[in-house]
Amino acid sequence: MGFWTLIEGFLLFSNALAILNEDRFLTPRGLSFEATTGRKKSLKQQAVGLIYVAQYFRLPLIILNIIMIISKLVSG
C-alpha cells in the first residue's frame, strides 16, 4: 500500500462523513452537536466534531475529489 492509496482512503472516508444527514442519521443515534455538551472531550464528542468538520469543508472536498479524478484519468 502506497502513500497515494492512503491519501485516497482518507479522501473517501472524509466524503463518507460529509454526506451524513444530521436529521436522519446523527440525531436518532445521539450524535447531534447539541447532545454533546460538557467539559470533558469524550471519544463520542470528538467523533461528532470530526463529522461536523467534514461537513463544513464540503467545498474543499469537492475540489480534492476533482483533482483526484483528473489525476486518476491521467495516470491510469
QUIRACOR-V660018 format. One record per backbone hydrogen bond with DSSP energy under -1.0 kcal/mol. NH is the residue of the N-H (numbers start at 0). CO is the residue of the C=O. If there is no record, write none. Layout:
nh:NH co:CO
nh:NH co:CO
This chain:
nh:5 co:1
nh:6 co:2
nh:7 co:3
nh:8 co:4
nh:9 co:5
nh:10 co:6
nh:11 co:7
nh:12 co:8
nh:13 co:9
nh:14 co:10
nh:15 co:11
nh:16 co:12
nh:17 co:13
nh:18 co:14
nh:24 co:20
nh:25 co:20
nh:26 co:21
nh:29 co:26
nh:30 co:25
nh:41 co:39
nh:45 co:41
nh:46 co:42
nh:47 co:43
nh:48 co:44
nh:49 co:45
nh:50 co:46
nh:51 co:47
nh:52 co:48
nh:53 co:49
nh:54 co:50
nh:55 co:51
nh:56 co:52
nh:60 co:56
nh:61 co:57
nh:62 co:58
nh:63 co:59
nh:64 co:60
nh:65 co:61
nh:66 co:62
nh:67 co:63
nh:68 co:64
nh:69 co:65
nh:70 co:66
nh:71 co:67
nh:72 co:68
nh:73 co:69
nh:74 co:70
nh:75 co:71
